[in-house]
Amino acid sequence: MIRGFPDGNQDAAQWDVPIQIIRNEVPQALERQLATGISSAIGSRKGLWEVDITSEREANAWDVEIVGPDNFHWARRFSGEDRDVEVISEAIRAAVVDLAA
């Protein structure tokens, strides 16, 4: 379950949900699809996961940063054709799987 979307920043801890979208600056038509992909990539892992997605128009890029339990921190810039829901979701999934390894 995702908290903080599309209603802005919400306190995810009070709702006992694991994912909080802090900021989502992707085009509005992709917001929900990207949030769902991120949720799927993180899965049902315990703890609070905070996601910050910013858009850098001059660089034609989206910056994704995730902070999670056990000092998990991951950040990556997606530019050009990599600004794709599947590409981003798979990159996050790989990073989270690496955490468990």
N, CA, C and O atoms as a MOPAC input file, in Angstrom:
PM7 MOZYME 1SCF
protein

 N      0.84200 1    -1.18500 1     0.00000 1
 C      0.00000 1     0.00000 1     0.00000 1
 C      0.88100 1     1.24100 1     0.00000 1
 O      1.91100 1     1.27200 1     0.67300 1
 N      0.49000 1     2.23900 1    -0.73400 1
 C      1.26700 1     3.46400 1    -0.84900 1
 C      0.50300 1     4.58200 1    -0.15900 1
 O     -0.68700 1     4.77400 1    -0.40600 1
 N      1.17800 1     5.30500 1     0.69000 1
 C      0.57000 1     6.44900 1     1.35000 1
 C      1.24400 1     7.70000 1     0.82300 1
 O      2.43100 1     7.68200 1     0.50000 1
 N      0.51400 1     8.75400 1     0.73700 1
 C      1.10200 1    10.00300 1     0.26700 1
 C      0.89300 1    10.22400 1    -1.21300 1
 O      1.47900 1    11.13000 1    -1.80600 1
 N      0.04700 1     9.38400 1    -1.81300 1
 C     -0.20300 1     9.53700 1    -3.24200 1
 C     -1.66900 1     9.31300 1    -3.50500 1
 O     -2.18900 1     8.31700 1    -3.00100 1
 N     -2.36400 1    10.10000 1    -4.21200 1
 C     -1.92500 1    11.33600 1    -4.83000 1
 C     -2.17900 1    12.55300 1    -3.95900 1
 O     -2.09200 1    13.68300 1    -4.44000 1
 N     -2.48500 1    12.34900 1    -2.70900 1
 C     -2.89500 1    13.44600 1    -1.84400 1
 C     -1.73100 1    14.21200 1    -1.22300 1
 O     -1.93800 1    14.97200 1    -0.27800 1
 N     -0.53300 1    14.03300 1    -1.72300 1
 C      0.59800 1    14.74400 1    -1.16200 1
 C      1.22000 1    13.96400 1    -0.03000 1
 O      0.99300 1    12.76100 1     0.09800 1
 N      2.00100 1    14.63300 1     0.78900 1
 C      2.74300 1    13.98800 1     1.85200 1
 C      1.82000 1    13.62300 1     3.00600 1
 O      1.14900 1    14.48800 1     3.56800 1
 N      1.78700 1    12.35700 1     3.35200 1
 C      1.00400 1    11.85600 1     4.47000 1
 C      1.94200 1    11.11500 1     5.40600 1
 O      3.01800 1    10.68500 1     4.99100 1
 N      1.55200 1    10.96000 1     6.65500 1
 C      2.34000 1    10.21000 1     7.61100 1
 C      2.02200 1     8.73200 1     7.45700 1
 O      1.00200 1     8.25900 1     7.95800 1
 N      2.88600 1     8.00300 1     6.77000 1
 C      2.63500 1     6.59200 1     6.48400 1
 C      2.64100 1     5.75300 1     7.74500 1
 O      1.91900 1     4.75900 1     7.82700 1
 N      3.43600 1     6.12900 1     8.72400 1
 C      3.53800 1     5.31700 1     9.93200 1
 C      2.19400 1     5.20700 1    10.64900 1
 O      1.88600 1     4.16400 1    11.22600 1
 N      1.40400 1     6.25200 1    10.62000 1
 C      0.12500 1     6.21000 1    11.32000 1
 C     -0.86400 1     5.25500 1    10.66100 1
 O     -1.82200 1     4.82100 1    11.30100 1
 N     -0.64900 1     4.92600 1     9.41000 1
 C     -1.53600 1     4.02600 1     8.68800 1
 C     -0.96400 1     2.62500 1     8.58200 1
 O     -1.57500 1     1.75200 1     7.96500 1
 N      0.21700 1     2.39600 1     9.18200 1
 C      0.85500 1     1.08900 1     9.16500 1
 C      1.04300 1     0.56800 1     7.74200 1
 O      0.74400 1    -0.59200 1     7.45600 1
 N      1.53300 1     1.41900 1     6.86400 1
 C      1.84600 1     1.01900 1     5.50000 1
 C      3.33600 1     1.23700 1     5.27000 1
 O      3.93400 1     2.11600 1     5.89000 1
 N      3.93600 1     0.45500 1     4.39600 1
 C      5.38600 1     0.49200 1     4.29100 1
 C      5.98600 1     1.54100 1     3.35600 1
 O      7.18800 1     1.79600 1     3.43600 1
 N      5.20100 1     2.15500 1     2.47800 1
 C      5.79400 1     3.04000 1     1.47500 1
 C      5.16600 1     4.42300 1     1.54300 1
 O      3.94400 1     4.57200 1     1.54600 1
 N      6.02700 1     5.42800 1     1.59700 1
 C      5.56600 1     6.81300 1     1.62700 1
 C      6.22100 1     7.56100 1     0.47500 1
 O      7.44700 1     7.65500 1     0.40300 1
 N      5.40300 1     8.09000 1    -0.42100 1
 C      5.91500 1     8.91800 1    -1.51500 1
 C      6.05100 1    10.33800 1    -0.97300 1
 O      5.05100 1    10.99900 1    -0.69000 1
 N      7.27600 1    10.79700 1    -0.83200 1
 C      7.53600 1    12.13500 1    -0.30700 1
 C      7.23900 1    13.18000 1    -1.38200 1
 O      6.58300 1    14.19100 1    -1.12700 1
 N      7.73400 1    12.91100 1    -2.57700 1
 C      7.55200 1    13.83600 1    -3.69700 1
 C      7.55100 1    13.01700 1    -4.97100 1
 O      8.34000 1    12.08300 1    -5.11500 1
 N      6.66500 1    13.36500 1    -5.90100 1
 C      6.58200 1    12.66000 1    -7.17700 1
 C      6.39700 1    13.71100 1    -8.26300 1
 O      5.28700 1    14.19400 1    -8.48100 1
 N      7.47700 1    14.06100 1    -8.93900 1
 C      7.46300 1    15.12600 1    -9.93900 1
 C      7.41900 1    14.61600 1   -11.37600 1
 O      7.69800 1    15.37700 1   -12.30200 1
 N      7.08000 1    13.36500 1   -11.58100 1
 C      6.96100 1    12.85700 1   -12.95000 1
 C      5.68000 1    13.40900 1   -13.55600 1
 O      4.82400 1    13.90400 1   -12.82400 1
 N      5.52800 1    13.33900 1   -14.86500 1
 C      4.27900 1    13.81600 1   -15.47400 1
 C      3.06400 1    13.13400 1   -14.83000 1
 O      3.08200 1    11.94100 1   -14.52800 1
 N      2.02800 1    13.92100 1   -14.63500 1
 C      0.84000 1    13.46200 1   -13.92400 1
 C      0.27300 1    12.16100 1   -14.49000 1
 O     -0.21800 1    11.32300 1   -13.73400 1
 N      0.33400 1    11.98500 1   -15.78300 1
 C     -0.21400 1    10.78300 1   -16.41300 1
 C      0.53600 1     9.52000 1   -15.98500 1
 O      0.00000 1     8.41900 1   -16.11100 1
 N      1.76800 1     9.65900 1   -15.48100 1
 C      2.57700 1     8.50400 1   -15.07700 1
 C      2.68700 1     8.32700 1   -13.56700 1
 O      3.22100 1     7.31700 1   -13.10800 1
 N      2.19500 1     9.28500 1   -12.78600 1
 C      2.37200 1     9.24600 1   -11.33200 1
 C      1.88700 1     7.93900 1   -10.71000 1
 O      2.64800 1     7.25800 1   -10.02300 1
 N      0.64000 1     7.59200 1   -10.94600 1
 C      0.07300 1     6.39900 1   -10.31500 1
 C      0.77600 1     5.12800 1   -10.80000 1
 O      1.06300 1     4.23700 1   -10.00100 1
 N      1.04800 1     5.04200 1   -12.08400 1
 C      1.71000 1     3.86400 1   -12.65000 1
 C      3.09800 1     3.68400 1   -12.02800 1
 O      3.48500 1     2.56700 1   -11.68700 1
 N      3.84300 1     4.77700 1   -11.88100 1
 C      5.17300 1     4.69900 1   -11.29300 1
 C      5.09500 1     4.33300 1    -9.80900 1
 O      5.87300 1     3.50800 1    -9.33200 1
 N      4.17300 1     4.93600 1    -9.09200 1
 C      4.00600 1     4.61300 1    -7.67300 1
 C      3.66100 1     3.14200 1    -7.48800 1
 O      4.16800 1     2.50000 1    -6.56800 1
 N      2.80900 1     2.60400 1    -8.34600 1
 C      2.44400 1     1.18700 1    -8.27800 1
 C      3.64400 1     0.30000 1    -8.58900 1
 O      3.85500 1    -0.71000 1    -7.91800 1
 N      4.43200 1     0.66600 1    -9.59800 1
 C      5.63800 1    -0.09400 1    -9.93400 1
 C      6.64400 1    -0.10100 1    -8.80000 1
 O      7.26300 1    -1.13000 1    -8.52700 1
 N      6.81600 1     1.03000 1    -8.13800 1
 C      7.73800 1     1.11800 1    -7.00900 1
 C      7.24200 1     0.25300 1    -5.85800 1
 O      8.02300 1    -0.45800 1    -5.22600 1
 N      5.94600 1     0.31400 1    -5.59100 1
 C      5.35700 1    -0.50600 1    -4.53400 1
 C      5.58500 1    -1.98900 1    -4.81200 1
 O      5.93800 1    -2.74700 1    -3.90900 1
 N      5.38700 1    -2.39200 1    -6.03900 1
 C      5.59700 1    -3.78700 1    -6.42400 1
 C      7.06500 1    -4.17500 1    -6.26900 1
 O      7.37000 1    -5.28300 1    -5.82800 1
 N      7.95800 1    -3.28600 1    -6.62300 1
 C      9.39200 1    -3.56800 1    -6.53800 1
 C      9.84400 1    -3.73800 1    -5.09100 1
 O     10.65800 1    -4.61200 1    -4.79600 1
 N      9.33000 1    -2.92200 1    -4.19900 1
 C      9.69500 1    -3.02800 1    -2.78300 1
 C      8.99500 1    -4.22200 1    -2.14400 1
 O      9.54800 1    -4.88700 1    -1.26800 1
 N      7.78100 1    -4.48200 1    -2.59200 1
 C      7.05000 1    -5.64600 1    -2.09100 1
 C      6.54000 1    -5.45600 1    -0.67500 1
 O      6.22400 1    -4.34300 1    -0.25600 1
 N      6.46600 1    -6.54700 1     0.04600 1
 C      5.88400 1    -6.51900 1     1.39000 1
 C      6.96200 1    -6.47600 1     2.47300 1
 O      6.74700 1    -6.94600 1     3.59000 1
 N      8.10800 1    -5.91700 1     2.14100 1
 C      9.18000 1    -5.83900 1     3.12800 1
 C      8.76800 1    -4.94600 1     4.28600 1
 O      8.07200 1    -3.94700 1     4.10600 1
 N      9.20400 1    -5.31700 1     5.45100 1
 C      8.82900 1    -4.58800 1     6.66600 1
 C      9.54700 1    -3.25100 1     6.75100 1
 O     10.58800 1    -3.04700 1     6.12700 1
 N      8.97600 1    -2.35200 1     7.52700 1
 C      9.58500 1    -1.05900 1     7.78000 1
 C      9.04100 1     0.01400 1     6.85300 1
 O      8.31900 1    -0.26700 1     5.89600 1
 N      9.40300 1     1.23100 1     7.15800 1
 C      8.96000 1     2.38200 1     6.37500 1
 C      9.95800 1     2.65600 1     5.24900 1
 O     11.16400 1     2.74700 1     5.48000 1
 N      9.44500 1     2.78500 1     4.04600 1
 C     10.24200 1     3.09500 1     2.86300 1
 C      9.78800 1     4.45900 1     2.35400 1
 O      8.61600 1     4.64000 1     2.02100 1
 N     10.70200 1     5.40900 1     2.29300 1
 C     10.38300 1     6.75400 1     1.80900 1
 C     10.97000 1     6.94000 1     0.41400 1
 O     12.14600 1     6.66200 1     0.17700 1
 N     10.13300 1     7.41400 1    -0.49700 1
 C     10.51700 1     7.56100 1    -1.89900 1
 C     10.41300 1     9.02800 1    -2.30500 1
 O      9.39900 1     9.68200 1    -2.05700 1
 N     11.45800 1     9.52800 1    -2.92100 1
 C     11.48800 1    10.91000 1    -3.40400 1
 C     11.83900 1    10.86600 1    -4.89200 1
 O     12.90100 1    10.37300 1    -5.27100 1
 N     10.94300 1    11.38100 1    -5.72800 1
 C     11.16200 1    11.38300 1    -7.17900 1
 C     11.12600 1    12.82300 1    -7.65700 1
 O     10.09800 1    13.49500 1    -7.56000 1
 N     12.24600 1    13.29000 1    -8.16900 1
 C     12.30800 1    14.66400 1    -8.65300 1
 C     12.59000 1    14.66500 1   -10.15300 1
 O     13.12000 1    13.70100 1   -10.70600 1
 N     12.22500 1    15.75900 1   -10.78800 1
 C     12.40600 1    15.90300 1   -12.22700 1
 C     13.41200 1    17.01700 1   -12.49000 1
 O     13.29500 1    18.12000 1   -11.95600 1
 N     14.38600 1    16.71400 1   -13.31000 1
 C     15.38800 1    17.69900 1   -13.72100 1
 C     15.18700 1    17.95100 1   -15.20800 1
 O     15.74600 1    17.24500 1   -16.04700 1
 N     14.38700 1    18.95900 1   -15.52700 1
 C     14.00600 1    19.19800 1   -16.92900 1
 C     15.18600 1    19.50000 1   -17.82600 1
 O     15.24800 1    19.00900 1   -18.95300 1
 N     16.14000 1    20.31400 1   -17.33700 1
 C     17.28600 1    20.68100 1   -18.17000 1
 C     18.10500 1    19.45400 1   -18.57100 1
 O     18.69100 1    19.41900 1   -19.65300 1
 N     18.14200 1    18.44900 1   -17.69300 1
 C     18.91600 1    17.23500 1   -17.96500 1
 C     18.04900 1    16.12500 1   -18.55700 1
 O     18.54600 1    15.03300 1   -18.83300 1
 N     16.75200 1    16.39800 1   -18.75600 1
 C     15.83900 1    15.39100 1   -19.28100 1
 C     15.90800 1    14.12200 1   -18.42200 1
 O     16.03700 1    13.01100 1   -18.93600 1
 N     15.81700 1    14.32000 1   -17.08200 1
 C     16.05100 1    13.20100 1   -16.16900 1
 C     15.10600 1    13.23100 1   -14.97300 1
 O     14.57900 1    14.27600 1   -14.59200 1
 N     14.91200 1    12.04400 1   -14.39400 1
 C     14.20900 1    11.89100 1   -13.11900 1
 C     15.20000 1    11.30500 1   -12.13200 1
 O     15.92800 1    10.36400 1   -12.44900 1
 N     15.22200 1    11.86200 1   -10.94600 1
 C     16.07000 1    11.34900 1    -9.87700 1
 C     15.18400 1    10.64700 1    -8.86200 1
 O     14.21700 1    11.22100 1    -8.36100 1
 N     15.52600 1     9.38800 1    -8.56100 1
 C     14.76000 1     8.58900 1    -7.61500 1
 C     15.66300 1     8.27900 1    -6.43200 1
 O     16.78000 1     7.78900 1    -6.59600 1
 N     15.16600 1     8.57000 1    -5.24700 1
 C     15.90200 1     8.27900 1    -4.02000 1
 C     14.97400 1     7.51700 1    -3.08200 1
 O     13.81700 1     7.89300 1    -2.89900 1
 N     15.49400 1     6.44000 1    -2.48800 1
 C     14.71100 1     5.62400 1    -1.56600 1
 C     15.51500 1     5.42600 1    -0.29400 1
 O     16.69100 1     5.06500 1    -0.32400 1
 N     14.85000 1     5.67200 1     0.82100 1
 C     15.42300 1     5.42600 1     2.14200 1
 C     14.52700 1     4.40300 1     2.81100 1
 O     13.30700 1     4.56100 1     2.84700 1
 N     15.13900 1     3.34900 1     3.34300 1
 C     14.35700 1     2.28600 1     3.96600 1
 C     14.95700 1     1.83000 1     5.26900 1
 O     15.90200 1     2.43400 1     5.77500 1
 N     14.40800 1     0.76200 1     5.81200 1
 C     14.87800 1     0.24700 1     7.09800 1
 C     16.31200 1    -0.29000 1     7.00500 1
 O     16.82200 1    -0.53300 1     5.91100 1
 N     16.94000 1    -0.46700 1     8.14400 1
 C     18.30300 1    -0.99900 1     8.22200 1
 C     19.29300 1    -0.16700 1     7.42800 1
 O     20.19500 1    -0.70300 1     6.78500 1
 N     19.11800 1     1.14500 1     7.47700 1
 C     20.02200 1     2.09800 1     6.81400 1
 C     20.08800 1     1.92600 1     5.29600 1
 O     21.10200 1     2.24700 1     4.67600 1
 N     19.01900 1     1.42500 1     4.70700 1
 C     18.97300 1     1.29000 1     3.25400 1
 C     18.87100 1     2.67600 1     2.62400 1
 O     18.01600 1     3.47800 1     2.99900 1
 N     19.74200 1     2.94400 1     1.67500 1
 C     19.68900 1     4.18900 1     0.90600 1
 C     20.09000 1     3.86200 1    -0.52100 1
 O     21.13100 1     3.25400 1    -0.77000 1
 N     19.24700 1     4.27700 1    -1.44900 1
 C     19.51000 1     4.02700 1    -2.86200 1
 C     19.07800 1     5.25000 1    -3.63900 1
 O     18.01800 1     5.81800 1    -3.37200 1
 N     19.89200 1     5.66300 1    -4.60300 1
 C     19.54700 1     6.80500 1    -5.45300 1
 C     20.08700 1     6.55200 1    -6.85700 1
 O     21.16600 1     5.98900 1    -7.04300 1
 N     19.30700 1     6.98300 1    -7.82400 1
 C     19.74400 1     6.81700 1    -9.22100 1
 C     19.04600 1     7.84600 1   -10.09700 1
 O     17.89400 1     8.21100 1    -9.86000 1
 N     19.76000 1     8.30000 1   -11.10400 1
 C     19.20000 1     9.20500 1   -12.10600 1
 C     18.81100 1     8.39200 1   -13.33800 1
 O     19.58300 1     7.57800 1   -13.84500 1
 N     17.59000 1     8.64100 1   -13.79800 1
 C     17.08400 1     7.99000 1   -15.00800 1
 C     16.88200 1     9.07700 1   -16.04500 1
 O     16.10900 1    10.01000 1   -15.83100 1
 N     17.58200 1     8.95800 1   -17.18200 1
 C     17.48200 1     9.99600 1   -18.19900 1
 C     17.11200 1     9.38700 1   -19.53700 1
 O     17.26800 1     8.18600 1   -19.75800 1
 N     16.62100 1    10.23600 1   -20.42400 1
 C     16.24800 1     9.79000 1   -21.75900 1
 C     15.24000 1     8.65600 1   -21.72500 1
 O     14.21500 1     8.74000 1   -21.04800 1
 N     15.54000 1     7.59900 1   -22.45700 1
 C     14.62500 1     6.46100 1   -22.54500 1
 C     14.52400 1     5.66200 1   -21.25200 1
 O     13.59800 1     4.86600 1   -21.09200 1
 N     15.45900 1     5.86100 1   -20.32700 1
 C     15.39200 1     5.17000 1   -19.03900 1
 C     14.28800 1     5.73400 1   -18.13400 1
 O     13.98500 1     5.16200 1   -17.08700 1
 N     13.69700 1     6.85000 1   -18.54100 1
 C     12.57700 1     7.40500 1   -17.76800 1
 C     11.32100 1     6.60200 1   -18.11200 1
 O     10.38300 1     7.10600 1   -18.72900 1
 N     11.33700 1     5.36300 1   -17.69900 1
 C     10.29100 1     4.40500 1   -18.02300 1
 C      9.90500 1     3.66600 1   -16.74200 1
 O     10.77400 1     3.29400 1   -15.95400 1
 N      8.62500 1     3.45800 1   -16.53600 1
 C      8.13700 1     2.81800 1   -15.31500 1
 C      8.78400 1     1.44600 1   -15.11100 1
 O      9.22200 1     1.12800 1   -14.00600 1
 N      8.84800 1     0.63900 1   -16.16400 1
 C      9.42400 1    -0.71300 1   -16.03600 1
 C     10.92100 1    -0.66100 1   -15.71200 1
 O     11.40300 1    -1.42400 1   -14.87500 1
 N     11.64100 1     0.22700 1   -16.36600 1
 C     13.08100 1     0.34900 1   -16.11700 1
 C     13.32700 1     0.75500 1   -14.67000 1
 O     14.17700 1     0.17700 1   -13.99400 1
 N     12.58800 1     1.74000 1   -14.20200 1
 C     12.75800 1     2.22000 1   -12.83200 1
 C     12.36500 1     1.14900 1   -11.82900 1
 O     13.08900 1     0.91000 1   -10.86200 1
 N     11.22700 1     0.50100 1   -12.04700 1
 C     10.76200 1    -0.54500 1   -11.12600 1
 C     11.77000 1    -1.68600 1   -11.03000 1
 O     12.05700 1    -2.17100 1    -9.93500 1
 N     12.30500 1    -2.11300 1   -12.16300 1
 C     13.27500 1    -3.21600 1   -12.15100 1
 C     14.57500 1    -2.81500 1   -11.45900 1
 O     15.17700 1    -3.63000 1   -10.76100 1
 N     15.01300 1    -1.58300 1   -11.64200 1
 C     16.23100 1    -1.10800 1   -10.96800 1
 C     16.02900 1    -1.10400 1    -9.45100 1
 O     16.92500 1    -1.49300 1    -8.70100 1
 N     14.86000 1    -0.66700 1    -9.00500 1
 C     14.56100 1    -0.65900 1    -7.56900 1
 C     14.47600 1    -2.08900 1    -7.05000 1
 O     15.02000 1    -2.39700 1    -5.99000 1
 N     13.79900 1    -2.96300 1    -7.78800 1
 C     13.68100 1    -4.36200 1    -7.37800 1
 C     15.07200 1    -4.98200 1    -7.20100 1
 O     15.32000 1    -5.67600 1    -6.21400 1
 N     15.97400 1    -4.73500 1    -8.15100 1
 C     17.33500 1    -5.28100 1    -8.06300 1
 C     18.05900 1    -4.74600 1    -6.83900 1
 O     18.76400 1    -5.49300 1    -6.16000 1
 N     17.89300 1    -3.45500 1    -6.55000 1
 C     18.56500 1    -2.86200 1    -5.38700 1
 C     18.03400 1    -3.45500 1    -4.07900 1
 O     18.80000 1    -3.70700 1    -3.14900 1
 N     16.73100 1    -3.67500 1    -4.01500 1
 C     16.12500 1    -4.22800 1    -2.80000 1
 C     16.53300 1    -5.69800 1    -2.63500 1
 O     16.79300 1    -6.14700 1    -1.51900 1
 N     16.58800 1    -6.43200 1    -3.72700 1
 C     17.02100 1    -7.84100 1    -3.66800 1
 C     18.47200 1    -7.90600 1    -3.20300 1
 O     18.82200 1    -8.77400 1    -2.40300 1
 N     19.32500 1    -7.00000 1    -3.69200 1
 C     20.72000 1    -6.95500 1    -3.25400 1
 C     20.81300 1    -6.71800 1    -1.75000 1
 O     21.71100 1    -7.24100 1    -1.08900 1
 N     19.89600 1    -5.93900 1    -1.21700 1
 C     19.86500 1    -5.66400 1     0.22100 1
 C     19.65200 1    -6.96500 1     0.99700 1
 O     20.27200 1    -7.18100 1     2.03900 1
 N     18.78400 1    -7.81800 1     0.49100 1
 C     18.46300 1    -9.07000 1     1.19100 1
 C     19.56500 1   -10.11300 1     1.03800 1
 O     19.61800 1   -11.07100 1     1.80900 1
 N     20.43900 1    -9.94100 1     0.06000 1
 C     21.48500 1   -10.94800 1    -0.19600 1
 C     22.63400 1   -10.84800 1     0.80100 1
 O     23.58900 1   -11.62100 1     0.72200 1

